[in-house]
Amino acid sequence: MRAPLTRIDTTPTLPDSADAVVIGAGIVGVFTAYFLAKRGLKVALLEKGLVGAEQSSRNWGWCRQQNRDARELPMATKSLGLWEQFSAESGESAGFRRCGLLYLSNSDEELSKWSSWCDFAGTVGVVTRMLDSKEASQRGQATGRSWKGGVLAPTDGVADPANAAPAVARAVLKLGGTVHQNCAARGIETAGGRVCGVVTEHGTIRTRIAVLSGGAWASSFCRQLGIRFPQTSIRSSILSVSSGQGELPDALHTAAVSLTRRGDGGHTLAISGLGRVDPTLQQLLYASRFVPMFARRWRSLAPGGLEGFRSGHEGISHWRLDQPTPMEKMRILDPIVDESTIRLTHKRATDLFPALKDRVITASWAGYIDTTPDGVPAIGETDAVPGLCLAAGFSGHGFGIGPGAGHLVADLVTGSDPIVDPRPYNPARFRDSSWGKVADF
């Protein structure tokens, strides 16, 4: 079953021209379009399927600073304020609230790692604190267990994956932008070496600025333009349960299972990091780049099946602009749920939280998490095609930092002072073997 998603009506007619065209209406794409439209640009937002229908509606909904890689932390901090600012300015609700995030553990090694991160966070003004056994057990009383310790991130929070991207897209429309669903971008036209148009299945939009926020499809799209962008995807399966009796935390992580309260009062349940690696030709092409990441995560990643080939998002072929592309054949990536993961997640959750035993499973779904070799997104103009800005490879961290990422892209393409230092995200870092260390968190 697909993840819950709010459906919206969008613009029926494709414009002949736009100041900027954003390709992909996940959370990063919609916020990019929103911040560009706020600056008075005429923006066209393209989505091959439905707004927010892929990973942006299939994640936990966490908007966190806690345990972020140092390179992402400034963007995560800015994003929390931007989530709040969006609701206040747009009149739309993305379901964001600073409920705080709670982490509990009985592992000395894990607690030591969290403590080191908290020490680092204090040097950059991030509010987070370690919990001793007494307070961790009290805050985790819904588990009925004692805990050695934990972490509380009181200013972090959650947003609603089912409604967030659609809410931002509605705000784009209010600002005069256009939003086009079931309209795949097939490629980029250039003149004098730079972007002059975006070719879609319904016609060409003349523009000098194109933003590629295509999620798991970004690398194969880049390949059409002669751009090598190392990217692979991991299939993750999670579930939701109904609301019911018994007090449960809004957002809690443990090594066994994590849960998040949903907007309808139910909870999303997941096991952090657990996933399937479905082999694809693109994955083989960039295999050497991902060896360190796969080596670090070998306990939580298992071989998958042929789902990646069926989905078509990681093909290596070149397509014609006057013929249907793989994106039109697979409008929404809706991979097969790994039932063994769902069973394990539900068992762990009901073992840990007795209040869940009487709640029914309302849905289960899978999604492809697009990943870079170093676990940090690629954001910035491409050298090969001036005028094309890449915003992809968010490695499972993109939902919470979507507002900051969209703001940064808008800054870069309009020549404004960037909201955060853009250098750690520069796509050029993947051109050689010195692409940086794998994210620790």
Beta strands, then each sheet from edge to edge (+ up, - down):
strand 1: 20-23
strand 2: 43-46
strand 3: 62-63
strand 4: 101-105
strand 5: 129-131
strand 6: 149-153
strand 7: 157-158
strand 8: 178-180
strand 9: 185-191
strand 10: 194-200
strand 11: 203-206
strand 12: 210-212
strand 13: 232-241
strand 14: 251-253
strand 15: 258-261
strand 16: 267-270
strand 17: 275-277
strand 18: 301-303
strand 19: 361-371
strand 20: 378-381
strand 21: 388-392
sheet 1: 8+ 2+ 1+ 12+ 21+ 20-
sheet 2: 3+ 7-
sheet 3: 5+ 6- 4+ 14+ 15- 16+ 13- 19+
sheet 4: 9+ 10- 11+
sheet 5: 17+ 18+
end
